[in-house]
């Protein structure tokens, strides 16, 4: 792994204004949550190296490396961790890093002879972030799965869609549920390492992360404020004031006018004959939805956008991926077609 070391030493230093500058992350190649978590740490200023096996299976999708945006800006190295020389090479270089991320099934890292206690014996301050699919406590711990499977058992999938459950890309389980919990965990571990001089092992999973995201919904369910079926609640498209409507050009507008003040403004601008005082009267919802839908069909999407933009009506156009990059309200958040970091750091005045 001498080339590995040289690659480290010759690279450009991370942005000095970012909080993780000087920190180094070793990401054992994986798909889904782990590369997303690594990307977030990179965007916080860390130096991230992805360590792949000699024969990398990729992400399971036909995506050339130059379009793998989750790995932009990361170093790429290859090492056979199944060989004794590969394992020793990794352990010898481990002290370079502050964080190690891995997404193997439970027991895989141990099977390679790289259990956390082995890693800590070579680098006691290392923060080890582990992210599996089902979680080591699950009866399905060793089963394969993808985002849709973890959502299915969490209860999240059944709440999304109209007649049949619809997977919301892999945003909820892989990225929102698992990766963000992984990032939060390793950052907490990093604070401990810096303050106490002791490493830690942080473990999460796609399933456990998704369950955690569902806290509010389970609270509403237990309170009796949530019906356990699709399109029967305020936030799942059941309410006429929180759903999407087709326009005259067969495009869509999204309505999120939950608060009475916003709902009143929405109805005023829409020009629909709707009794605003009956906003939360469920018996009135079918009629309300029909009247709102009829109004939206009278104009094109962009015409409706002109009506609502700049107001507190909480009504926006539904953009396609290509549109989102060039739309006047969103293009500033892309650079070269790639979404910019979702956070900025500024000095207080």
Residue, then its C-alpha position, 0 to 999 in steps of 0.5 A: x500500500x505504498x502507493x496508497x501512502x503516496x497518494x495521501x501525501x501528494x493530494x491537495x489539502x481540504x478547504x481550510x474553512x471546513x470543520x473536518x479539515x485535517x481529518x482522514x476517513x477510510x471508506x471500505x467500498x460499499x453501496x448506498x449509505x456508506x458512500x453517501x456518509x463518506x461524501x458528507x464527511x468529505x463535504x465537511x472538509x475531511x480527506x476521504x479514501x475509498x478502499x476497493x477490492x481488486x475486483x470491484x462489483x460496483x453499485x449494481x447499476x450501469x454507472x461509469x465512475x465519472x458519473x458516480x457522484x457519491x464518490x466525487x473528490x474521494x481518492x480510490x485505492x485497491x487492496x485485497x483484504x482477503x489476503x494476509x498481505x492485504x490485511x497487514x498492509x491496511x493495519x500498518x497504514x491505519x494510523x493515518x486515519x481518524x474514521x473508518x466506514x464499512x457496510x459489510x453484513x454482520x461478521x464479515x469484517x471479523x471474518x477478514x481478521x479485522x474485527x474492531x478490537x483488532x483495528x483498535x489494537x493498531x489504532x486506539x483512537x480510531x472511530x469505526x462506523x458500521x452500517x449494515x442492512x437489517x442491523x446486527x440485532x435483527x433476526x434477518x441480520x445476515x439476509x440480503x436486502x435493498x432500500x425497498x425491503x428495509x422500508x417494507x418492514x419499517x412500516x414506511x413503505x405502506x404509507x407511501x403511494x396511492x393504491x400500491x406502495x411506491x418506493x421513494x427512490x432510495x432516499x428514505x432508507x439508504x440516505x436519510x435513515x442510514x447514512x445520516x445516522x452514520x454521519x451523526x454517530x461517527x462525528x460524535x465518536x470523533x468528538x470523544x476521540x479528540x477529547x478523551x483519546x479513545x476510539x469507539x465503534x458506532x453501529x447503525x443500519x438501514x432498517x434501524x435508521x428508517x425506524x428512527x425516522x418514523x418516530x413522529x408517525x408512530x407517535x401520531x399513530x399511538x395518539x390516534x391521529x394517524x390511520x394505518x392506511x395510505x392516503x388517509x392522513x394529512x402528510x400522505x396525500x389524504x388531505x386535499x391541501x397536501x398532495x399533487x394536482x395535474x395541470x392543463x399541460x399534464x404536468x403537476x403542482x404540489x400543494x402543502x398548505x397545512x396551516x389555516x393561514x396558508x390554506x386560506x391564501x392558497x384558495x384565494x390565489x387558486x380561485x376555487x369555490x372551497x369552504x376554507x372553514x371546513x379545511x379539516x372536515x374529512x367528510x368534505x375532503x372528497x368535494x374539496x379535492x375535486x374542486x381544487x383539481x378542476x381549478x388546476x386543470x384550467x391552466x398550465x403548470x408554469x402559469x400556476x407557478x407565476x400565480x403562487x410564487x412569492x406568496x405564502x400559499x405553499x404551492x410549487x411546481x413539480x420539476x423533473x430532474x433535468x428541469x431542477x438543474x436549470x430552474x430559476x429557483x434551484x439552479x444556484x444549488x448545482x455546480x456542473x450539474x452536481x448538487x452542491x453541499x447542503x450546508x455552509x459554514x460562515x463566521x458570525x459577524 
